[in-house]
Amino acid sequence: HQLTQLFQPNTRRWLSQYGWQLPPLVEAEARCRLAAWTNAAPDWRGEVLPTLALLGRLQSGPCSFRQAPALATDGTFTLIDGYWYLPRLTVHRPEGTLELGYVEDDFSNEYRWQVRSAIDPRALRPLLSPRQQKALADFTFRDPPRVQGQLWGRWRHLEQTAFVAEIAATNLVYRGENISELQGGLAFTNRLLT
């Protein structure tokens, strides 16, 4: 957060969603082709940014994303040919782990998340709208459910958002009713939830 003045406003807003008790460890190697040496100002976005390549890893201790807490995180990342790859980001919580994979085309803003979760969904409460929080409050999970799925779309184009997920849970309560086992699938495309 002490480096935010070096970044554009969008990057600053993005970083402001994260909190750490201690600064995260980020190690990276970078490579790029610099613009030709002339008296004219270089076109950084058009000439240099497409040649930028990064390879790195990140680690943190106790942290949060939009106030949703975690004990620790670790993962690797790559930027090559305008594509961000985060093949494995593991979020550790007391009850289990959340494993994420991510790919983004930096030029078209198209993205894809892969999610595998064994955490209590109530930990994600700060990320939800009040209406979604109310629906989640109807459930009590004695054992964290298993969720596996994908989410894709294009940033700043919510109408293009879609996801599929498989859910398996045991030993839960819905509005006071005990449920020994629950399995199902969800799909959301074209603004239709199935």
C-alpha positions as CSV (number, residue, x, y, z in Angstrom):
1,H,0.0,0.0,0.0
2,Q,3.0,2.3,0.5
3,L,3.6,2.1,-3.3
4,T,0.1,3.0,-4.5
5,Q,1.1,6.6,-5.5
6,L,3.2,5.0,-8.3
7,F,0.1,3.4,-9.9
8,Q,-2.9,4.7,-11.9
9,P,-6.2,5.3,-10.1
10,N,-7.7,1.9,-11.2
11,T,-4.8,0.0,-9.8
12,R,-5.0,2.0,-6.6
13,R,-8.7,1.1,-6.2
14,W,-7.9,-2.6,-7.0
15,L,-5.1,-2.7,-4.3
16,S,-7.3,-0.9,-1.7
17,Q,-9.5,-4.1,-1.5
18,Y,-6.7,-6.0,0.1
19,G,-5.4,-5.9,3.6
20,W,-2.4,-7.5,5.3
21,Q,-1.1,-7.6,8.9
22,L,2.4,-7.7,7.4
23,P,3.3,-6.8,3.9
24,P,3.1,-9.7,1.4
25,L,6.2,-11.2,-0.1
26,V,6.2,-10.7,-3.9
27,E,9.1,-11.9,-6.0
28,A,9.1,-11.4,-9.8
29,E,11.4,-11.4,-12.8
30,A,10.5,-9.0,-15.6
31,R,11.5,-8.6,-19.2
32,C,10.4,-6.1,-21.9
33,R,11.6,-4.4,-25.1
34,L,12.0,-0.7,-24.5
35,A,10.9,1.9,-27.0
36,A,13.3,3.3,-29.6
37,W,15.5,6.1,-28.2
38,T,14.2,9.3,-29.9
39,N,13.3,12.8,-28.8
40,A,9.6,11.9,-29.1
41,A,7.7,10.5,-26.0
42,P,7.4,6.7,-26.3
43,D,4.1,5.0,-26.7
44,W,4.4,2.9,-23.5
45,R,1.0,1.2,-23.9
46,G,1.4,0.4,-27.6
47,E,5.1,-0.4,-27.8
48,V,6.4,-1.5,-24.5
49,L,3.5,-3.1,-22.6
50,P,2.8,-5.8,-25.2
51,T,6.5,-7.0,-24.8
52,L,6.3,-7.1,-21.0
53,A,6.7,-10.6,-19.5
54,L,6.6,-11.4,-15.8
55,L,7.2,-14.5,-13.8
56,G,6.7,-14.5,-10.0
57,R,5.2,-15.8,-6.8
58,L,3.4,-14.2,-3.9
59,Q,2.9,-15.2,-0.2
60,S,1.2,-13.5,2.7
61,G,0.3,-14.2,6.3
62,P,-3.0,-13.1,7.8
63,C,-4.8,-11.0,5.2
64,S,-8.2,-10.1,3.8
65,F,-10.0,-9.3,0.6
66,R,-12.9,-6.8,1.1
67,Q,-12.8,-7.7,4.8
68,A,-13.1,-11.4,4.1
69,P,-10.3,-12.8,6.3
70,A,-7.7,-15.6,5.5
71,L,-4.9,-17.0,7.6
72,A,-2.4,-17.0,4.6
73,T,-2.2,-17.1,0.8
74,D,0.4,-18.3,-1.7
75,G,0.6,-18.6,-5.4
76,T,2.4,-18.0,-8.6
77,F,1.7,-15.7,-11.5
78,T,2.8,-15.0,-15.1
79,L,2.2,-12.3,-17.6
80,I,3.1,-13.1,-21.2
81,D,1.8,-11.8,-24.5
82,G,-0.8,-9.7,-22.7
83,Y,-2.3,-12.7,-20.8
84,W,-2.2,-12.9,-17.0
85,Y,-2.0,-16.4,-15.6
86,L,-2.5,-17.3,-12.0
87,P,-2.5,-21.1,-12.2
88,R,-2.7,-21.6,-8.5
89,L,-3.6,-19.2,-5.7
90,T,-4.3,-21.0,-2.4
91,V,-6.2,-19.2,0.4
92,H,-5.9,-20.9,3.8
93,R,-8.6,-20.6,6.4
94,P,-9.1,-22.4,9.7
95,E,-11.7,-24.8,8.2
96,G,-10.0,-25.5,4.9
97,T,-8.6,-24.1,1.7
98,L,-9.9,-22.2,-1.3
99,E,-7.9,-22.9,-4.5
100,L,-8.2,-20.4,-7.4
101,G,-6.9,-20.4,-10.9
102,Y,-7.2,-17.3,-13.1
103,V,-6.5,-16.3,-16.7
104,E,-7.1,-12.8,-18.1
105,D,-6.6,-11.2,-21.6
106,D,-5.2,-7.8,-20.6
107,F,-6.3,-6.3,-23.9
108,S,-9.9,-7.6,-24.2
109,N,-10.5,-7.8,-20.4
110,E,-11.9,-11.3,-20.8
111,Y,-11.3,-13.5,-17.8
112,R,-11.8,-17.0,-16.4
113,W,-11.7,-18.2,-12.8
114,Q,-11.5,-21.8,-11.6
115,V,-12.6,-22.4,-8.1
116,R,-12.3,-25.3,-5.7
117,S,-13.5,-24.6,-2.2
118,A,-13.6,-26.4,1.1
119,I,-14.3,-23.3,3.3
120,D,-17.4,-22.1,5.1
121,P,-19.3,-19.9,2.7
122,R,-20.1,-17.5,5.7
123,A,-16.4,-16.4,5.5
124,L,-17.3,-14.8,2.1
125,R,-20.1,-12.8,3.7
126,P,-18.4,-9.4,3.3
127,L,-18.2,-10.0,-0.4
128,L,-22.0,-10.4,-0.8
129,S,-24.8,-7.9,-1.1
130,P,-27.3,-7.5,1.8
131,R,-29.8,-9.7,-0.1
132,Q,-27.3,-12.4,-0.7
133,Q,-26.1,-12.2,3.0
134,K,-29.7,-12.7,4.1
135,A,-30.1,-15.8,1.9
136,L,-26.8,-17.3,3.2
137,A,-28.0,-16.7,6.8
138,D,-30.7,-19.3,6.2
139,F,-27.9,-22.0,6.1
140,T,-25.8,-23.4,9.0
141,F,-22.9,-25.5,7.8
142,R,-21.5,-28.0,10.4
143,D,-19.0,-29.2,7.8
144,P,-17.8,-26.9,5.0
145,P,-19.4,-27.7,1.6
146,R,-17.3,-28.7,-1.4
147,V,-17.6,-26.4,-4.3
148,Q,-16.0,-26.7,-7.7
149,G,-16.7,-24.4,-10.6
150,Q,-15.7,-21.8,-13.2
151,L,-16.7,-18.2,-13.6
152,W,-16.0,-16.2,-16.8
153,G,-16.8,-13.0,-18.5
154,R,-15.4,-9.6,-19.4
155,W,-14.5,-7.0,-16.8
156,R,-16.9,-4.0,-16.8
157,H,-19.5,-6.0,-18.8
158,L,-21.6,-7.7,-16.2
159,E,-24.1,-8.9,-18.8
160,Q,-21.4,-11.3,-20.1
161,T,-20.8,-12.9,-16.7
162,A,-21.4,-16.7,-16.5
163,F,-20.6,-19.5,-14.2
164,V,-21.1,-23.2,-13.6
165,A,-20.6,-25.0,-10.2
166,E,-21.0,-28.3,-8.6
167,I,-21.8,-28.3,-4.9
168,A,-21.7,-31.2,-2.3
169,A,-22.5,-30.7,1.3
170,T,-23.2,-32.9,4.3
171,N,-24.5,-32.2,7.8
172,L,-26.1,-28.8,7.2
173,V,-29.2,-27.0,8.4
174,Y,-31.6,-24.9,6.2
175,R,-34.0,-22.7,8.2
176,G,-34.0,-25.1,11.1
177,E,-34.3,-28.3,9.0
178,N,-31.5,-30.8,9.2
179,I,-30.1,-32.0,5.8
180,S,-27.8,-35.0,5.9
181,E,-26.6,-34.7,2.3
182,L,-27.0,-32.2,-0.5
183,Q,-25.6,-32.4,-4.1
184,G,-26.3,-30.2,-7.0
185,G,-25.2,-28.1,-9.8
186,L,-25.7,-24.4,-10.7
187,A,-25.3,-22.6,-14.0
188,F,-25.7,-19.0,-14.9
189,T,-25.6,-17.7,-18.4
190,N,-27.6,-15.0,-20.3
191,R,-28.8,-13.7,-16.9
192,L,-30.6,-17.0,-16.3
193,L,-29.8,-19.2,-13.2
194,T,-30.4,-22.9,-13.6
